[in-house]
């Protein structure tokens, strides 16, 4: 299991983005280089689908903080979407995942999903 600190060390090179990627033709959301790196490496594209599915819960230009925590013992996870004040707006339980990362944090604003380091 990759710890949150190890993931942050691994992705510290992402301090901006040179490209934006549309990950779905069904959504206007785009992702940055850092998000593409994580979703490609850890095969966790499903996180983007979940974030997309809850966009109607947030005002368009408001900062969103998405936190995914994996329970290694049960191979389950919880994803929470928080507003810019870190108030929980959405919680979804994931009954099974093979994601090998303890915790991931994505930010979303202005229809772009990015790593906090890319802000």
C-alpha positions as CSV (number, residue, x, y, z in Angstrom):
1,X,0.0,0.0,0.0
2,X,1.4,3.4,-1.0
3,X,1.1,6.0,1.8
4,X,-0.3,9.4,1.2
5,X,3.2,10.9,1.9
6,X,4.8,8.6,-0.6
7,X,2.2,9.6,-3.2
8,X,2.8,13.3,-2.5
9,X,6.6,12.7,-2.9
10,X,6.0,10.8,-6.2
11,X,3.8,13.6,-7.6
12,X,5.7,16.7,-6.3
13,X,7.0,17.4,-9.8
14,X,3.5,18.4,-10.9
15,X,3.4,22.1,-10.0
16,X,1.3,23.2,-13.0
17,X,0.2,21.5,-16.2
18,X,1.2,21.8,-19.8
19,X,-1.8,19.9,-21.2
20,X,-5.4,19.5,-20.3
21,X,-7.2,16.2,-21.2
22,X,-10.9,15.5,-21.7
23,X,-11.4,12.1,-20.1
24,X,-15.0,11.6,-21.2
25,X,-17.1,12.8,-24.1
26,X,-20.0,12.9,-21.6
27,X,-18.5,15.6,-19.5
28,X,-17.0,19.1,-19.9
29,X,-14.5,18.4,-17.1
30,X,-10.9,18.2,-18.0
31,X,-7.9,16.8,-16.1
32,X,-4.3,18.0,-15.7
33,X,-1.0,16.2,-16.2
34,X,-0.9,15.2,-12.6
35,X,-4.3,13.7,-12.5
36,X,-3.6,11.8,-15.8
37,X,-0.4,10.4,-14.3
38,X,-2.2,9.1,-11.2
39,X,-5.2,7.7,-13.0
40,X,-3.0,6.0,-15.6
41,X,-0.5,4.6,-13.1
42,X,-3.0,3.4,-10.5
43,X,-5.9,2.5,-12.9
44,X,-8.4,4.6,-10.9
45,X,-10.3,6.3,-13.7
46,X,-13.5,5.5,-11.7
47,X,-12.6,8.3,-9.3
48,X,-13.1,10.8,-12.2
49,X,-16.5,9.2,-13.0
50,X,-17.6,9.7,-9.4
51,X,-16.4,13.3,-9.4
52,X,-18.3,14.0,-12.6
53,X,-21.5,12.4,-11.4
54,X,-21.7,14.8,-8.4
55,X,-21.0,18.1,-10.2
56,X,-24.6,19.2,-9.8
57,X,-24.0,19.4,-6.0
58,X,-21.5,22.2,-6.3
59,X,-21.6,25.7,-7.8
60,X,-19.7,25.8,-11.0
61,X,-16.8,28.0,-10.0
62,X,-16.4,26.9,-6.3
63,X,-13.4,24.9,-5.2
64,X,-14.1,21.3,-4.5
65,X,-11.8,19.0,-2.5
66,X,-12.2,15.3,-3.2
67,X,-10.6,12.8,-0.8
68,X,-10.4,9.1,-1.4
69,X,-9.4,6.9,1.6
70,X,-8.8,3.2,1.1
71,X,-9.3,0.7,3.9
72,X,-6.6,-1.9,3.2
73,X,-8.1,-4.5,5.5
74,X,-11.5,-4.6,3.8
75,X,-10.4,-3.5,0.3
76,X,-13.1,-0.8,0.5
77,X,-12.9,2.9,0.2
78,X,-14.8,6.1,0.9
79,X,-14.8,9.2,-1.3
80,X,-15.9,12.5,0.0
81,X,-16.5,15.7,-1.9
82,X,-16.0,18.9,0.2
83,X,-16.7,22.5,-0.7
84,X,-14.0,25.2,-0.4
85,X,-14.7,25.5,3.3
86,X,-14.0,21.8,3.7
87,X,-17.7,21.1,4.6
88,X,-18.6,17.6,3.4
89,X,-21.2,17.7,0.6
90,X,-20.9,14.2,-0.8
91,X,-19.9,10.8,0.7
92,X,-19.9,7.6,-1.3
93,X,-18.8,4.2,0.0
94,X,-16.9,2.0,-2.5
95,X,-17.5,-1.6,-1.4
96,X,-14.5,-3.0,-3.2
97,X,-11.4,-1.5,-4.7
98,X,-8.0,-2.7,-5.8
99,X,-6.6,0.8,-5.5
100,X,-3.2,0.4,-3.8
101,X,-3.0,4.0,-2.4
102,X,-3.9,4.9,1.2
103,X,-5.3,8.3,0.4
104,X,-5.6,10.6,-2.7
105,X,-6.7,14.2,-2.8
106,X,-7.9,15.9,-6.0
107,X,-9.2,19.4,-6.3
108,X,-11.7,20.6,-8.9
109,X,-12.6,24.1,-9.9
110,X,-13.7,25.8,-13.1
111,X,-14.4,22.3,-14.6
112,X,-10.7,21.2,-14.2
113,X,-9.7,18.3,-11.9
114,X,-6.1,18.8,-10.6
115,X,-3.7,18.0,-7.8
116,X,-3.4,20.5,-5.0
117,X,0.3,21.0,-6.0
118,X,-0.9,22.1,-9.5
119,X,-2.9,25.0,-8.1
